[in-house]
Amino acid sequence: MSARHNELANLLFELEKDLREAQLWARQSPPPEALLSTEPFSIDLLTFTEWLQFIFLPRMYAIIEAAEELPETCSIAPMAEQFFSAEEALGKSTDTSVARPNEAANKNAGKTDRKSIIRRLAAVDRFISDQ
């Protein structure tokens, strides 16, 4: 594995860690048919965080593991910004399949966590696009 692949793996591990800490990591996989969407970010069948967990991260980890060529561009941070602002505007939690023991206590922390996730995704975007 190249140094570049290692660096990207570290960025993705940090993203996964942030998703877990923000309690945006689903405990169960969506139904198999939900993973077959042809829409961008599988928006018709998955939440954005489910797409990250079940499609984006596994694909990126597979590319890294196989030492394949990285994509030429990546632009997922804007989608994250849109997703999280829409959820905030609606006053909804971002993923109903994730256990949230104390929603009220986590509300302000969640905003910080979401900003951190957006920053991580922006770092991934820059890393991939700066090849």
Sequence and secondary structure as in RCSB ss.txt:
>XXXX:A:sequence
MSARHNELANLLFELEKDLREAQLWARQSPPPEALLSTEPFSIDLLTFTEWLQFIFLPRMYAIIEAAEELPETCS
IAPMAEQFFSAEEALGKSTDTSVARPNEAANKNAGKTDRKSIIRRLAAVDRFISDQ
>XXXX:A:secstr
  HHHHHHHHHHHHHHHHHHHTT   SS   GGGGG  SGGGTTTS HHHHIIIIIHHHHHHHHHTT    S   
 HHHHHHHHHHHHHHT  S TTS  TTHHHHHHHHHHHHHHHHHHHHHHHHHHHT 
